[in-house]
Amino acid sequence: MQIILSVAAARMCAATACAALCAPLCASPSASPPTPPLSVTAADVPWDAGGSIEISWVPAANLGSATTWLVERSEIGADGTSGPWVTVAEVAIATTTTTAAKLSHTAPYWFRVTAVGSDGSSSPTNSPAHTTAHRNFFIGEKLPLFSAILTVCACVIYFILAARKGRPMKVRRIAALEAIDNAVGRATEMGRPILFVAGIQDMDNIQTVAGITVLGHVSKTAAEYDATIEVPTSRSLVMEAARETVQASYLAAGRPEAYNADLIRYITDEQFGFVAYVSGRMVREKPATCFYMGCFYAESLILAETGNSIGAIQIAGTAESSQLPFFVAACDYTLIGEEFMAASAYLSGEPDQMGSLKGQDAGKAIASVLIIVGVVLATFAALSPGGFATAALGALRGILGS
Amino acid sequence: MRIVATDCGSTTTKAILIEERDGVFRQTFRGEAPTTVEDPFADVTLGVTNAVTELQELSGYKLIADDGTIIRRASVNDVDGCDMYISTSSAGGGLQMMVAGVVREMTAESAKRAALGAGAIVMDTIASNDRRKPHEQIQRIRELRPDMVLVSGGTDGGDTKKVIEIAELIAPARPRPRFGSEFCLPLIFAGNKEARTAIERIFSGEGFALSIVDNLRPTLEREHLGPARERIHDVFLEHVMAHAPGYDKLMEWANAPIMPTPGAVGDILQTIAKGRAINVVGVDIGGATTDMFSVFGGIFNRTVSANLGMSYSISNVCAEAGMDSVLRWVHLDMDERELRNRVKNKMIRPTTIPQTLEALVFEQAVSREALRLAYVQHKAFATTLKGVQQQRTVGDAFKQEEAGKSLVDNMALDLMVASGGVLSHAPRMEQTALMMIDAFEPEGFTEIAKDSIFMMPHLGVLASVNPRAAMEVFEKDCLVILGWCVAPRGEVRAGKPAFEYTLTRGGTTLAHGQLVGGEMRLVRFALGESGTLEVRPEKGLDMGAGAGKPISREVRGGSVGIVFDARGRPLKLPHTQAERRACVEKWLKSLEVYV
């Protein structure tokens, strides 16, 4: 960058020197240097993060042989001293504005504009005063994003308020969650335990949090049915979280005495050590129902196949798209991605959670509509450039700030 | 062969005479008399004798001996007497049972299904997850006075703890039987075989007559109701009937075990469904309750909607469905206040019958809602087994169906049988047909019939001893074939073509036409006639062969004919009252319902 600036400066100096030295030799009545701009103004770009100043100039009526404008900036005062001048841009002669970017938001800048042509360069016209690129509180180009956030938030708030007022929130039936009662019932009738695996990741993984949320509901149902629930974990923190959740569920079900902390145990952090334990346990104890809710990797198929072989009802839930086919094929029911994350709202039915879910759905619906409209416009714009679709696509891009 | 069959109802004892003539069994005469199970007579056989005496008078055969018993013929050449006597009974409220299981949706539901299928009324279902505290469950058990208790729970080799807990709730609660204070309450255990010893210990010497049968859910994947149902029948005869007045004599008279009336109805429907390889729905709408029977894919289900009926329960029907829902079927101007008075009047004077067209229209509107609600309840109960392992492929990712799906599929339904006062005694057959169509919303091709004199119970018992006779009488005399309903599944657009039909016989076109969305049309097709009906539905509408695909089927004539229904399924009525009324009036006119 520095090299480019130096070259530009050298070329500028050379041009100026050449013009001075060769003028008596080369001058002719028809070969005069271009006329400089009449005035130059610089102004801070509004609604930005700082670092940009917009420079505009008024060209003279007769531009002579000028073909481009050379716009330069300097951080040193314009009180007689000059430079070092750094090129901001070299723009076509028809242009009268440009933006200087990547500026410091603390330093003042001076600008000058020179007309450059085949007959040399004009004398530069300086901006009358220094300008600073201030940081603004709002960034204008982020306005569409801000509007989108406001819209989604408004949807969420609206649906939460509507849900609180008792408006029914229709959520599509999720078979996997509806089947929880039957799965727990099966374990009760068969007199066998329920196995719940909350993934192999720690509590900082959102899927583990979602898994623990489902565990709360499953353990409450198990408490009501008086079924035994076992929760092997591969992280100590997950074990603690699971213990607290299950204990709270037993308390909520009115059976605190039935809670047994020893059934929720830490096994090992090692992926396959953990899987070996769980698989062995499944083969020996033959649980009637297995839940896999959380983040899983290679162990997903091992666990699900073992569960299938012992005749257990299996309900899985994960957002790991690579593991979903295994769970779908080997389990009775599978919560897929978003369904898993929505499980908490679905199971609790609380107005705030349901409203939030519906609000997010509304946001997704808006995004989907914009994507579809954009794709259609882009297709038509590609087929017939310059038509209405091109203009509409440009307008849409402008609105979305992209 | 000559068979006398009786059905001892709560108020009336109905007798029919079935005779074999020219190698075919036909029902020839019918008689009835008041039931005499209550005081001052307190002997059910008196009513039976009176009803059979009426048969005797009508037929000219001597059927009753001087001592009041039914005469048996020594040989088929004898003029007097009969060869066989059979009976059903629902006198004194029928068979009332309490059932219990571990999980409400699993073993408890199977126990309920066994009891209902055997013809019982289930008073309550006790389960470990019925959201009642143990003391509330004990209180409830003490309040009930069942004829019998059925306890299930646990798969074989499965849970014993909860089964024993339930037994330990029932044993100390000591529910008292309805009949006979000194009589031991029959209790059938049809649960985990490993719990039998404990169950025997709990119920020994506690005033229970315990009998143990095979587990009705040996595994969660299999329901095995046969042994439990048979035991219920046996116990009904041995304990319940033996304590009811006069039943000891009646049992001696009968050539086949006396069955609870609904159980017999279920048996005949199962026999018909099996014999003709069809799916059947039967309904018996009474004053206080509505019995619904179905056989889909060979699986029989029965439900009793205890609070849906046309007299004692009419008020509940209006409350449950809402007056707006009832009035949507009415095309006449009616004052809602007056209708409410009419409902209450019917409730306190259950034997009144409509005297004006307005009253008839209103009663039939209520019956549509009662039937609709009973059918909704039936569909929710008649399901596949819950708690069963599912087999999936990756292709099921976005269509994971739950276990416990309803077995009732209107498109697969072949025959609807209507019985009960409001359906059987409607002044015009078209009214019965339309009530059934509006309430059940059959799809595709569905035959509609009615059991005008409620002969199905008799035939149910007869089927157990002479299936051929039962089938022949059922086909020829029991059912009054009303005709067919032909309706597409899917949403129709008002005024746009829905389907085309062509009725042919031997290459001759008998009828041809096109229906538009929202239209109904009646094509008369007399009883005894038959033909081929081809229907070509428009795109998006399904007649049974898939959306937009033509289908043809053999159809038989009936008293009403073929009803083409292009209103779409699910059935939607216009929102505004004026439009709705105009639509209903148009349909009634098309089908000549109140001509």
Interface residues (C-beta under 8 A of the other chain):
Chain A: A175 A176 E178 A179 D181 N182 A183 G185 R186 T188 E189 M190 G191 R192 E224 Y225 D226 G311 A312 I313 L324 P325 V328 A329 A330 C331 D332 Y333 T334 I336
Chain B: V102 V103 E105 M106 T107 S128 N129 G153 G154 T155 G158 D159 T160 K161 K162 R217 L220 K386 G387 V388 Q389 Q390 R392 T393 V394 D396 A397 F398 Q400 E401 E402 A403 G404
